[in-house]
Amino acid sequence: MFPANFLPQSTERLILRRFIDVDLERFLAYRQDPQVAQFQGWSMLSEAEGKSFIKEMQTAVIGIPGEWFQMAIAYKQSNLLIGDIGIQIYAKDPTNVEVGFTLNQQEQGKGYAQEAVSALIHLLFKLGSINKIVAITDSRNESSIRLLKRLGMRLSNSLEVEFRGEWCVEQTFELNHQDWLLSSIKSDEK
């Protein structure tokens, strides 16, 4: 389990927080967008499913091994939802966390995903119990791959898998705590 003060967290332009009821319309807008959903592991949600999901995330315990937790990404000034990040502590190795992120199509390409995921990586490693952060993406998802590389993550594995009825190459990127510390020290020295 994560500390009670894990969320909310602010960055320069964003806030990472729990979902709130008024997020529903904006949440469904990007979660029902076929382009946004193309490489995602989740299915598009109905309004009732979206409401239920938001209610569940409002009170879900963060950091239970084997269970996904989704946090909202919102503008810091207006608190309007623009996306979300999922985290799952691996049940077999609770020192590893998988992350996944989704951003409204209109908000992509503005550095928001990098700002949010970078802040989350910092928070996760600051806990002291996390040694590795993992992200898995489709090899055709070039923008996510570029982002993961900018965050210092390295390609560790490629695997041909069946996804939504077609074959694709799933790429696993990893960032271990030691590499993150070294890159943090180097950027502080600049």
JOLINMO-V259378 format. One record per helix or strand. SS is the DSSP state (a for helix, b for strand). FROM is the first residue (numbers start at 1). LEN is the number of residues. If there is no record, write none. Layout:
# JOLINMO-V259378
SS&FROM&LEN + SS&FROM&LEN
This chain:
# JOLINMO-V259378
a&4&3 + b&9&2 + b&14&4 + a&21&11 + a&34&4 + a&47&13 + b&68&8 + b&81&9 + b&96&8 + a&105&3 + a&112&15 + b&132&7 + a&142&9 + b&154&10 + b&166&11 + a&177&13
